Amino acid sequence: MPKKFSIVVPVYQNESNLHHTVPRLLDLQENLPDFILELVLVDDGSTDGSLAILEHYAELHPSAVRS
């Protein structure tokens, strides 16, 4: 059974950076062939579009992204 590599990212008012950050973090899977990559993206009450973006990535990558 493969091991899991989890990255926890706090998110607050970070809408403008998420479309760059999340794909780069997902690309880490290529460098971790012996692990299952898990991104735990925690929105801390953002009032911008951060939560919607996180939910979008969670839908696109359900096995890797948790929000």
Backbone as XML, in Angstrom:
<?xml version="1.0"?>
<chain id="A" units="angstrom">
  <residue number="1" name="MET">
    <atom name="N" x="0.842" y="-1.184" z="0.000"/>
    <atom name="CA" x="0.000" y="0.000" z="0.000"/>
    <atom name="C" x="0.884" y="1.243" z="0.000"/>
  </residue>
  <residue number="2" name="PRO">
    <atom name="N" x="0.642" y="2.170" z="-0.928"/>
    <atom name="CA" x="1.481" y="3.381" z="-0.984"/>
    <atom name="C" x="1.267" y="4.271" z="0.242"/>
  </residue>
  <residue number="3" name="LYS">
    <atom name="N" x="2.310" y="4.967" z="0.581"/>
    <atom name="CA" x="2.247" y="5.928" z="1.686"/>
    <atom name="C" x="1.627" y="7.223" z="1.181"/>
  </residue>
  <residue number="4" name="LYS">
    <atom name="N" x="1.055" y="7.985" z="2.104"/>
    <atom name="CA" x="0.418" y="9.250" z="1.755"/>
    <atom name="C" x="1.331" y="10.408" z="2.144"/>
  </residue>
  <residue number="5" name="PHE">
    <atom name="N" x="1.451" y="11.368" z="1.252"/>
    <atom name="CA" x="2.203" y="12.604" z="1.501"/>
    <atom name="C" x="1.178" y="13.730" z="1.526"/>
  </residue>
  <residue number="6" name="SER">
    <atom name="N" x="0.936" y="14.290" z="2.701"/>
    <atom name="CA" x="-0.085" y="15.329" z="2.857"/>
    <atom name="C" x="0.554" y="16.692" z="3.027"/>
  </residue>
  <residue number="7" name="ILE">
    <atom name="N" x="-0.035" y="17.669" z="2.359"/>
    <atom name="CA" x="0.382" y="19.063" z="2.497"/>
    <atom name="C" x="-0.844" y="19.844" z="2.941"/>
  </residue>
  <residue number="8" name="VAL">
    <atom name="N" x="-0.724" y="20.552" z="4.062"/>
    <atom name="CA" x="-1.820" y="21.360" z="4.578"/>
    <atom name="C" x="-1.513" y="22.821" z="4.267"/>
  </residue>
  <residue number="9" name="VAL">
    <atom name="N" x="-2.460" y="23.483" z="3.601"/>
    <atom name="CA" x="-2.268" y="24.866" z="3.181"/>
    <atom name="C" x="-3.398" y="25.729" z="3.744"/>
  </residue>
  <residue number="10" name="PRO">
    <atom name="N" x="-3.069" y="26.654" z="4.647"/>
    <atom name="CA" x="-4.097" y="27.587" z="5.098"/>
    <atom name="C" x="-4.368" y="28.616" z="4.002"/>
  </residue>
  <residue number="11" name="VAL">
    <atom name="N" x="-5.631" y="28.943" z="3.806"/>
    <atom name="CA" x="-6.018" y="29.885" z="2.753"/>
    <atom name="C" x="-6.895" y="30.967" z="3.367"/>
  </residue>
  <residue number="12" name="TYR">
    <atom name="N" x="-6.503" y="32.206" z="3.152"/>
    <atom name="CA" x="-7.322" y="33.329" z="3.591"/>
    <atom name="C" x="-7.137" y="34.478" z="2.610"/>
  </residue>
  <residue number="13" name="GLN">
    <atom name="N" x="-8.223" y="34.852" z="1.941"/>
    <atom name="CA" x="-8.187" y="35.957" z="0.979"/>
    <atom name="C" x="-7.066" y="35.752" z="-0.051"/>
  </residue>
  <residue number="14" name="ASN">
    <atom name="N" x="-7.019" y="34.593" z="-0.649"/>
    <atom name="CA" x="-5.905" y="34.264" z="-1.538"/>
    <atom name="C" x="-6.371" y="33.900" z="-2.944"/>
  </residue>
  <residue number="15" name="GLU">
    <atom name="N" x="-7.516" y="34.429" z="-3.327"/>
    <atom name="CA" x="-8.112" y="34.122" z="-4.629"/>
    <atom name="C" x="-7.134" y="34.321" z="-5.788"/>
  </residue>
  <residue number="16" name="SER">
    <atom name="N" x="-6.375" y="35.388" z="-5.764"/>
    <atom name="CA" x="-5.512" y="35.718" z="-6.902"/>
    <atom name="C" x="-4.334" y="34.763" z="-7.072"/>
  </residue>
  <residue number="17" name="ASN">
    <atom name="N" x="-3.994" y="34.006" z="-6.057"/>
    <atom name="CA" x="-2.837" y="33.103" z="-6.143"/>
    <atom name="C" x="-3.199" y="31.636" z="-6.319"/>
  </residue>
  <residue number="18" name="LEU">
    <atom name="N" x="-4.422" y="31.264" z="-6.038"/>
    <atom name="CA" x="-4.763" y="29.843" z="-6.003"/>
    <atom name="C" x="-4.656" y="29.154" z="-7.355"/>
  </residue>
  <residue number="19" name="HIS">
    <atom name="N" x="-4.956" y="29.853" z="-8.444"/>
    <atom name="CA" x="-4.868" y="29.216" z="-9.770"/>
    <atom name="C" x="-3.421" y="28.952" z="-10.176"/>
  </residue>
  <residue number="20" name="HIS">
    <atom name="N" x="-2.477" y="29.537" z="-9.478"/>
    <atom name="CA" x="-1.058" y="29.253" z="-9.712"/>
    <atom name="C" x="-0.546" y="28.232" z="-8.704"/>
  </residue>
  <residue number="21" name="THR">
    <atom name="N" x="-0.979" y="28.366" z="-7.471"/>
    <atom name="CA" x="-0.455" y="27.543" z="-6.381"/>
    <atom name="C" x="-0.934" y="26.099" z="-6.446"/>
  </residue>
  <residue number="22" name="VAL">
    <atom name="N" x="-2.224" y="25.890" z="-6.599"/>
    <atom name="CA" x="-2.762" y="24.526" z="-6.546"/>
    <atom name="C" x="-2.196" y="23.647" z="-7.667"/>
  </residue>
  <residue number="23" name="PRO">
    <atom name="N" x="-2.178" y="24.093" z="-8.920"/>
    <atom name="CA" x="-1.576" y="23.234" z="-9.953"/>
    <atom name="C" x="-0.103" y="22.911" z="-9.686"/>
  </residue>
  <residue number="24" name="ARG">
    <atom name="N" x="0.642" y="23.863" z="-9.162"/>
    <atom name="CA" x="2.057" y="23.586" z="-8.868"/>
    <atom name="C" x="2.185" y="22.550" z="-7.764"/>
  </residue>
  <residue number="25" name="LEU">
    <atom name="N" x="1.311" y="22.624" z="-6.776"/>
    <atom name="CA" x="1.335" y="21.609" z="-5.719"/>
    <atom name="C" x="0.927" y="20.242" z="-6.277"/>
  </residue>
  <residue number="26" name="LEU">
    <atom name="N" x="-0.059" y="20.211" z="-7.146"/>
    <atom name="CA" x="-0.464" y="18.942" z="-7.762"/>
    <atom name="C" x="0.660" y="18.340" z="-8.598"/>
  </residue>
  <residue number="27" name="ASP">
    <atom name="N" x="1.466" y="19.178" z="-9.207"/>
    <atom name="CA" x="2.599" y="18.698" z="-10.012"/>
    <atom name="C" x="3.646" y="17.964" z="-9.173"/>
  </residue>
  <residue number="28" name="LEU">
    <atom name="N" x="3.615" y="18.165" z="-7.871"/>
    <atom name="CA" x="4.566" y="17.471" z="-6.996"/>
    <atom name="C" x="4.405" y="15.952" z="-7.063"/>
  </residue>
  <residue number="29" name="GLN">
    <atom name="N" x="3.223" y="15.489" z="-7.463"/>
    <atom name="CA" x="2.996" y="14.052" z="-7.552"/>
    <atom name="C" x="4.029" y="13.382" z="-8.452"/>
  </residue>
  <residue number="30" name="GLU">
    <atom name="N" x="4.450" y="14.078" z="-9.495"/>
    <atom name="CA" x="5.457" y="13.520" z="-10.409"/>
    <atom name="C" x="6.771" y="13.222" z="-9.694"/>
  </residue>
  <residue number="31" name="ASN">
    <atom name="N" x="7.078" y="13.999" z="-8.665"/>
    <atom name="CA" x="8.323" y="13.814" z="-7.921"/>
    <atom name="C" x="8.167" y="12.881" z="-6.728"/>
  </residue>
  <residue number="32" name="LEU">
    <atom name="N" x="6.954" y="12.388" z="-6.509"/>
    <atom name="CA" x="6.676" y="11.517" z="-5.366"/>
    <atom name="C" x="6.014" y="10.216" z="-5.827"/>
  </residue>
  <residue number="33" name="PRO">
    <atom name="N" x="6.691" y="9.452" z="-6.691"/>
    <atom name="CA" x="6.033" y="8.281" z="-7.280"/>
    <atom name="C" x="5.663" y="7.200" z="-6.257"/>
  </residue>
  <residue number="34" name="ASP">
    <atom name="N" x="6.306" y="7.183" z="-5.110"/>
    <atom name="CA" x="6.024" y="6.159" z="-4.107"/>
    <atom name="C" x="4.979" y="6.591" z="-3.091"/>
  </residue>
  <residue number="35" name="PHE">
    <atom name="N" x="4.371" y="7.758" z="-3.323"/>
    <atom name="CA" x="3.407" y="8.310" z="-2.377"/>
    <atom name="C" x="2.111" y="8.689" z="-3.091"/>
  </residue>
  <residue number="36" name="ILE">
    <atom name="N" x="1.050" y="8.731" z="-2.333"/>
    <atom name="CA" x="-0.210" y="9.319" z="-2.789"/>
    <atom name="C" x="-0.213" y="10.744" z="-2.261"/>
  </residue>
  <residue number="37" name="LEU">
    <atom name="N" x="-0.362" y="11.712" z="-3.144"/>
    <atom name="CA" x="-0.353" y="13.115" z="-2.748"/>
    <atom name="C" x="-1.740" y="13.528" z="-2.275"/>
  </residue>
  <residue number="38" name="GLU">
    <atom name="N" x="-1.775" y="14.211" z="-1.135"/>
    <atom name="CA" x="-3.023" y="14.750" z="-0.602"/>
    <atom name="C" x="-2.795" y="16.218" z="-0.266"/>
  </residue>
  <residue number="39" name="LEU">
    <atom name="N" x="-3.626" y="17.082" z="-0.831"/>
    <atom name="CA" x="-3.584" y="18.504" z="-0.505"/>
    <atom name="C" x="-4.794" y="18.823" z="0.355"/>
  </residue>
  <residue number="40" name="VAL">
    <atom name="N" x="-4.540" y="19.341" z="1.540"/>
    <atom name="CA" x="-5.616" y="19.753" z="2.438"/>
    <atom name="C" x="-5.590" y="21.278" z="2.451"/>
  </residue>
  <residue number="41" name="LEU">
    <atom name="N" x="-6.546" y="21.871" z="1.764"/>
    <atom name="CA" x="-6.614" y="23.320" z="1.606"/>
    <atom name="C" x="-7.708" y="23.848" z="2.532"/>
  </residue>
  <residue number="42" name="VAL">
    <atom name="N" x="-7.300" y="24.601" z="3.540"/>
    <atom name="CA" x="-8.214" y="25.026" z="4.597"/>
    <atom name="C" x="-8.521" y="26.509" z="4.453"/>
  </residue>
  <residue number="43" name="ASP">
    <atom name="N" x="-9.762" y="26.813" z="4.060"/>
    <atom name="CA" x="-10.175" y="28.207" z="3.952"/>
    <atom name="C" x="-10.614" y="28.698" z="5.332"/>
  </residue>
  <residue number="44" name="ASP">
    <atom name="N" x="-10.053" y="29.815" z="5.745"/>
    <atom name="CA" x="-10.313" y="30.349" z="7.079"/>
    <atom name="C" x="-11.256" y="31.551" z="7.021"/>
  </residue>
  <residue number="45" name="GLY">
    <atom name="N" x="-12.388" y="31.372" z="6.346"/>
    <atom name="CA" x="-13.398" y="32.419" z="6.314"/>
    <atom name="C" x="-13.157" y="33.517" z="5.297"/>
  </residue>
  <residue number="46" name="SER">
    <atom name="N" x="-12.509" y="33.205" z="4.206"/>
    <atom name="CA" x="-12.267" y="34.206" z="3.165"/>
    <atom name="C" x="-13.580" y="34.780" z="2.654"/>
  </residue>
  <residue number="47" name="THR">
    <atom name="N" x="-13.569" y="36.060" z="2.351"/>
    <atom name="CA" x="-14.755" y="36.693" z="1.776"/>
    <atom name="C" x="-14.592" y="36.932" z="0.276"/>
  </residue>
  <residue number="48" name="ASP">
    <atom name="N" x="-13.437" y="36.572" z="-0.270"/>
    <atom name="CA" x="-13.241" y="36.666" z="-1.720"/>
    <atom name="C" x="-13.674" y="35.327" z="-2.338"/>
  </residue>
  <residue number="49" name="GLY">
    <atom name="N" x="-13.206" y="34.988" z="-3.507"/>
    <atom name="CA" x="-13.614" y="33.759" z="-4.180"/>
    <atom name="C" x="-12.755" y="32.549" z="-3.862"/>
  </residue>
  <residue number="50" name="SER">
    <atom name="N" x="-11.971" y="32.609" z="-2.809"/>
    <atom name="CA" x="-11.055" y="31.507" z="-2.483"/>
    <atom name="C" x="-11.778" y="30.178" z="-2.302"/>
  </residue>
  <residue number="51" name="LEU">
    <atom name="N" x="-12.842" y="30.162" z="-1.537"/>
    <atom name="CA" x="-13.537" y="28.907" z="-1.269"/>
    <atom name="C" x="-14.081" y="28.287" z="-2.551"/>
  </residue>
  <residue number="52" name="ALA">
    <atom name="N" x="-14.650" y="29.070" z="-3.428"/>
    <atom name="CA" x="-15.173" y="28.546" z="-4.694"/>
    <atom name="C" x="-14.058" y="27.925" z="-5.525"/>
  </residue>
  <residue number="53" name="ILE">
    <atom name="N" x="-12.900" y="28.542" z="-5.528"/>
    <atom name="CA" x="-11.762" y="28.006" z="-6.282"/>
    <atom name="C" x="-11.309" y="26.679" z="-5.674"/>
  </residue>
  <residue number="54" name="LEU">
    <atom name="N" x="-11.243" y="26.612" z="-4.356"/>
    <atom name="CA" x="-10.854" y="25.363" z="-3.690"/>
    <atom name="C" x="-11.854" y="24.254" z="-3.990"/>
  </residue>
  <residue number="55" name="GLU">
    <atom name="N" x="-13.128" y="24.576" z="-3.963"/>
    <atom name="CA" x="-14.151" y="23.577" z="-4.273"/>
    <atom name="C" x="-14.034" y="23.103" z="-5.714"/>
  </residue>
  <residue number="56" name="HIS">
    <atom name="N" x="-13.690" y="24.008" z="-6.619"/>
    <atom name="CA" x="-13.485" y="23.648" z="-8.030"/>
    <atom name="C" x="-12.352" y="22.625" z="-8.166"/>
  </residue>
  <residue number="57" name="TYR">
    <atom name="N" x="-11.218" y="22.895" z="-7.503"/>
    <atom name="CA" x="-10.099" y="21.954" z="-7.579"/>
    <atom name="C" x="-10.426" y="20.626" z="-6.907"/>
  </residue>
  <residue number="58" name="ALA">
    <atom name="N" x="-11.213" y="20.668" z="-5.844"/>
    <atom name="CA" x="-11.614" y="19.431" z="-5.174"/>
    <atom name="C" x="-12.485" y="18.582" z="-6.108"/>
  </residue>
  <residue number="59" name="GLU">
    <atom name="N" x="-13.311" y="19.217" z="-6.930"/>
    <atom name="CA" x="-14.125" y="18.490" z="-7.905"/>
    <atom name="C" x="-13.268" y="17.923" z="-9.032"/>
  </residue>
  <residue number="60" name="LEU">
    <atom name="N" x="-12.273" y="18.700" z="-9.480"/>
    <atom name="CA" x="-11.402" y="18.243" z="-10.572"/>
    <atom name="C" x="-10.451" y="17.141" z="-10.143"/>
  </residue>
  <residue number="61" name="HIS">
    <atom name="N" x="-10.015" y="17.175" z="-8.890"/>
    <atom name="CA" x="-9.009" y="16.231" z="-8.384"/>
    <atom name="C" x="-9.475" y="15.642" z="-7.054"/>
  </residue>
  <residue number="62" name="PRO">
    <atom name="N" x="-10.569" y="14.879" z="-7.065"/>
    <atom name="CA" x="-11.148" y="14.399" z="-5.797"/>
    <atom name="C" x="-10.242" y="13.464" z="-5.004"/>
  </residue>
  <residue number="63" name="SER">
    <atom name="N" x="-9.326" y="12.790" z="-5.669"/>
    <atom name="CA" x="-8.448" y="11.884" z="-4.927"/>
    <atom name="C" x="-7.271" y="12.620" z="-4.285"/>
  </residue>
  <residue number="64" name="ALA">
    <atom name="N" x="-7.029" y="13.867" z="-4.696"/>
    <atom name="CA" x="-5.863" y="14.593" z="-4.175"/>
    <atom name="C" x="-6.210" y="15.827" z="-3.359"/>
  </residue>
  <residue number="65" name="VAL">
    <atom name="N" x="-7.304" y="16.498" z="-3.678"/>
    <atom name="CA" x="-7.590" y="17.783" z="-3.048"/>
    <atom name="C" x="-8.745" y="17.659" z="-2.073"/>
  </residue>
  <residue number="66" name="ARG">
    <atom name="N" x="-8.495" y="18.099" z="-0.859"/>
    <atom name="CA" x="-9.532" y="18.179" z="0.177"/>
    <atom name="C" x="-9.695" y="19.648" z="0.531"/>
  </residue>
  <residue number="67" name="SER">
    <atom name="N" x="-10.925" y="20.078" z="0.664"/>
    <atom name="CA" x="-11.128" y="21.469" z="1.075"/>
    <atom name="C" x="-12.143" y="21.534" z="2.183"/>
  </residue>
</chain>
